[in-house]
Amino acid sequence: MIEYEDVLKELPPHVRMGRFAMFAFESVSRVTSWELEQADLIFEEVVKTKDLSVSAWIKKYSLDRQQCIDGVEFWLELRRVAEEIALEIILRWLERDGLDIEELPTNHNYVDWALFAESEEDEALWDIRANDPLLFGEICIETERITNAFVSGELKQN
């Protein structure tokens, strides 16, 4: 199994900065779907907030604007894929397991536990977990975001 931290530390600095930018963006913006977001606008919003982790990376590695946008784009694309997979899993939990929306896991630890358990039954998810830890990590993040949106009523089940 490939470890998340091992893959993360091998990424170029602009891509690692993009990860910080995505987290900073989520802290100041309400994301309804990553399909609606654009990397350049995410980066501009983060620059306005003067997030220290992003600023430090830009300065430390002398990153230019386009490198930063490319780093955000890397994570944005990963989040888009993760969002789609997370939604499929959540809908499966609701249908297959007969869960009510209020029973969805919303706490980070419970979401991770549920996804680890799900990966034991789902060969495709297991393959992602074993071989693409960045995507699996983003699936965990997106599952938590989406389950919280369902439970809070921001997102309605169709």
PyMOL commands that set and color helices and strands:
alter all, ss='L'
color gray80, all
select helices_A, chain A and resi 4-10+13-28+34-36+39-49+52-60+65-96+101-103+108-121+123-131+133-152
alter helices_A, ss='H'
color red, helices_A
deselect
rebuild
show_as cartoon
